[in-house]
Amino acid sequence: MGRARKLIGQTIWASMGQFVQLVVGLIGLIILVRILGPETYGLFALGLLFINLAEVFVGGHAADGVVQKEDLSEAEKTATYAALMATGGLCASIIIASAGLVAAVFDAPSLIALLPVMAALPVLTAAVSVPNQLLVRDLRFAALAKASATASLLAVCVGIFLAVAGYGIWSLLWMELARRAAMLVLVHIATKWLPGAAFSRRDLWPMLRFAVRRIENKGLHYISVEALPRGFIGYVLGAEALGYFAVARRFLGQLNGVLSGPVSAVSFPAAARLQSSPALLERLIVSVIRVSTWTFWPALLGAIVIAPVLFPIMLGENWGASIAVMQILALAALRSPIVGFSTAVLTAFGAMGDISRVHIAAIVIGAIGCIIGIQFGLIGIAAALAFRQWLLWPVIAFFVKKRTGFAPLRQVTIMLQAAVPALVMAAAVLSLRLALDGLVAPMIELLVLIASGVFVYLLAWLAWNGAARASALEAVTGLLRGDRDAATRSLKAVIAP
């Protein structure tokens, strides 16, 4: 019980840092989209399509052997670092060489100048990956969250300053360069680690074998989730349509980062440590499903309901095409925290072949869905992606059962029990929005909807979760008294009773 609660505590720490990133990211998004517009965001999203593909080979997952290996030597750390840096340099060279071809295929001449500079991004990512995963290995999520939040704040300041100064799409590029450069410095300071001077092939092979399977998983995931829809939209509908899609996804990504990102981050090392303790692992699975549904579902359902009021205020009237796309994608994202945790469990058990099979199925179904859906524009693409996500969830749940014995039906039962207060809240806010439509100013309407949603959700949650009600009230009382230790203990009791 103590180990499980300790791991949940690490999730809470990580959530605090992610919340700062959410606020900073949303402020930056609100300001930048108003200055730059859909076409600029679409062109940058096209560039990131290839940059993010390169980062599949050098991102933190490629260094997951650092987390997974029980006994880790300095030579193995250095070997992993050197391999990632060499791969990052190779990817950068390919991106620079292919810039002209990419610009011609997508009829985007500005990519000729943009991509060679963007090629520095995967190199910086490669340099960050090992120290980042060393913090994960040591469960130092507080330090990791502080570094991420600081880097995000600095990057957004750079992006806004350059956008206001008239640098256009280059402001987005320098923002990303600043984010990665700051993260590089901060994680090295946090770990106090620098690569050594020597290693042998014997040090590299164990890390490389694990990394190849992780890269396979992440590569297939990237093709399925990012490359496939972005490629279809960018090639058929153009950069402006891709801009609408990218901003809708970015908005959901910000919510996902703060609400389910910490769960995903902690899940892999947590499941790896608990895989030999089935009872504790099952307890962790139950806790994660409950807490992710308690937080993620009301946020997403609330966003779906208030989007017609929120988006014009937040982004401006010319981003209206993103509203329906975001609403449909949010319906698919409701299962994201559970699936992200399930993937982490499968990875901890070494079942990466199962993960790859799911991603291959996702690519096939997604390609068919995009071919059909793109006939109906962005709405069709979003609907095809949402249908695919829910269609594949039972498959992932089955693989988790095969490895852990945790039945898919029990996942559904726990999820639906925890989701009831969120559904009640969404129905109440929707009714209020329809009643207020046109009667008050949009900003007043938005504030009323948010406040009423929070109030109704808290009442519904307390009414529905009688067993956890006492601990939840004790946590609030502890916060009001300034007793953080008591509040934390009570909060952990709510999450992992």
Number of C-alpha atoms within 10 A of each C-alpha: 11 9 13 19 20 13 20 25 19 19 23 20 19 26 22 18 22 26 18 18 24 22 16 20 21 17 15 19 21 16 17 23 20 15 16 18 19 22 17 20 25 25 24 23 21 28 24 21 18 18 20 19 19 24 27 22 25 31 27 25 23 28 30 26 24 28 22 20 15 11 8 14 12 14 19 26 24 21 25 27 24 21 17 26 21 14 19 25 18 14 23 23 14 13 23 18 14 13 21 18 14 19 19 12 10 17 14 16 16 15 22 19 13 19 26 18 17 24 24 20 24 29 24 23 25 28 24 27 24 33 27 26 25 22 20 21 21 11 20 19 24 18 19 25 21 21 21 21 24 18 22 25 20 15 26 26 15 20 28 21 15 19 21 14 10 13 16 18 21 18 23 23 21 20 22 20 22 22 24 25 18 21 24 21 14 22 24 18 13 17 18 9 14 14 16 14 9 11 16 11 11 11 18 19 14 14 23 18 11 20 22 14 20 26 21 19 24 22 21 23 20 19 20 21 17 17 21 16 25 26 17 17 24 21 15 15 15 20 25 18 21 30 28 25 29 24 23 23 17 16 19 18 18 20 22 21 17 22 26 25 22 24 28 24 19 24 26 25 22 25 27 21 16 18 17 11 10 14 13 19 21 18 15 24 21 18 21 23 24 22 21 23 27 22 16 23 27 23 20 22 22 22 22 21 19 21 20 18 18 19 21 15 14 18 20 14 11 14 19 15 17 26 22 18 22 28 24 21 25 24 20 20 22 22 19 21 24 25 21 18 24 25 24 25 27 24 24 21 17 17 17 19 15 17 25 19 15 19 24 16 16 22 21 13 19 26 18 12 21 24 15 14 19 20 12 13 15 23 22 19 26 27 22 25 25 20 17 19 22 16 13 16 17 16 17 21 21 16 22 22 15 12 14 18 12 19 14 17 12 12 17 14 11 15 21 16 14 22 21 20 24 28 18 16 24 25 15 17 25 18 13 16 19 9 10 15 12 10 8 10 10 17 13 9 20 19 12 15 23 15 13 16 25 17 13 18 23 15 13 17 21 16 12 16 16 11 12 18 15 14 20 21 16 18 24 18 16 19 15 11 11 11 13 15 12 17 22 18 16 23 23 22 16 22 22 21 14
